[in-house]
Amino acid sequence: MSIVPTPDVADISVKTTSSSTTTTATTKTTQPKPPPVQQPPAATQPTTSETPPQQGLLVNEGARCDPESATGIGLLGEKLVCRKDPQRGDRLRWQKA
């Protein structure tokens, strides 16, 4: 006695004949594929309470800024620094360097 392996996909055809019609039926059976392996979500960067200094930002002169001593670039290409403005109650504003 020999063992015959069964394929994953099988085509089965059945023909029946009668005096007036011919019928052919084909059935395919397949093994279900395993679900794709999903990658775990990327690790998020831990947030810190300290904000990194702003550098190279396009900013408006006189606008609010944070943190003090951050640098930026004005609309006309001039270098601006975030510092206290004594004329505005020592609030942090972008000023020409």
N, C-alpha and C positions, 0 to 999 in steps of 0.2 A: 504494500500500500504506500502511495506517495502523497505528500502534502503539497498542494498547489497554492502559492500565495495569491491573495486577492489584491487587485490594484486599488488605489485610492479613488480613481474615477472609473466607472464602468458604463459602457454603452450597451443598453439592452434593447434589442429590436424584436418586435413580435409582429409577424405577418399572419393575418387571417384572411382566408378567401371564402367567399360565398358566391352564390350564383350570379349576383348582380354588383357587388361592391368589393373593393380591396382596401383594407385599413392597415396602416403602418403606425406604430406607436414607438417613440424613442424616449427613454428615461435616462437621465444622467444623475448619478449620485456622487457627491463629493464630500470629503471630510471637511468640517468647518475649520477655517484657519484660526490659529490662536490670535487673541487680540494683540495689537502692536504694543510694544513696551513704551511706556511714556517716561520721558526724562523728568526727574524731579524739578520743581521750579527753582530758578536761580536764587541763590542766597541774596537777600537784600542787605545793602550796606547799613551798618548800624548808624543811627542818627546821633549826632552829638549836640550838646547844648551850645557849643561854641560855633559861631558862623565863620566860615573861612573868609578872609579879606576879599573884597571885590576888586578885581584888577582888570584893566582893559575893557571896561564896560562903556558903552556909548551912553552918555548921561547928559542931562540938561543942567547948565549952570544955575545955581540957586535952588535946585530941587532938593527934597529931603534925601538923606543918605544914611547908611549904617554899614559897618562900624566906622568909628573915627579913624582917620588916616588911610582909609581905602582910596585907591586911585581909579580914575576913569578918564575917558576921552570925551571932550565936548563935541558938539555938532560941527564945529569948524576945525576939528583936529587938535585943539589945545588940550594940554594935560590939566586935569582937575583933581583936587584932593578933597576928601570928606573931612571937614573940621567945623568947630563951633563958630557960629556967627554971632558976634556980640550985638549986632543991630537987630537980631531976631531972638533975643532972650537966650543966647548960647545954644540954640538948636543946631543940630548937625545939618550942614548944607554943602553942596558941591561948590567949591571955589577954585579959582585959577591957582595953579601951583606957583 
